Amino acid sequence: MAIDNLPSLLPRESSEDYAAQLLPSLMTLDRLDQGVWAGAKAVFDRHIAG
């Protein structure tokens, strides 16, 4: 995860790395029923139900 690397990288490197890891997920925001967003919703729904 990018968060684990942030303290050990230079600010520019950490920002570029974080953006590179986040951008693919952000590009799929129009498909909330698939991929990472579907997984996040499943976790949310499970916690709300419990």
N, C-alpha and C positions, 0 to 999 in steps of 0.2 A: 504494500500500500504506500501511496505517496506520503501519507502522514508520518510513517515510520522513517522516511528518508529526509523529511524536511529539515531537522536540526543539523544534519551532517552535510547538506549540500549548500552551495552558494545560493543566495536569494533568486537569482535569475534561473539557475538550473532547476531549483525546486519548483518555481512557478511554471517553467516549461514542462517539466515532468508531470506535475499535477494536472495541467491543462491537457496534456496528451492522453492521460488516463481518463479524464472526465469527459472530454469531447465526444468520444464514441457513444456514451450513454446519453448525453444531451442531444445528440443528433437523432435519437429515437423517441424523443418526447411526443411525437405525433402518433406513436404506437404504444400507448400505455398498457395494453393488454398483452404485451410481449416482452421478452428479455428481462433486463434488470428491473424495469418498472413493474412488471407482473409479479416478480419475486418480492419487491418491496411492498406491494399491495397485499400480497398473501400474508406476509409477516404482520403488517398493520392490522389486517382483518382478524388474524389469529389472536393478537393481543387485545383487540377490542372485544372479541367474543369471550375471552377468558377473564 
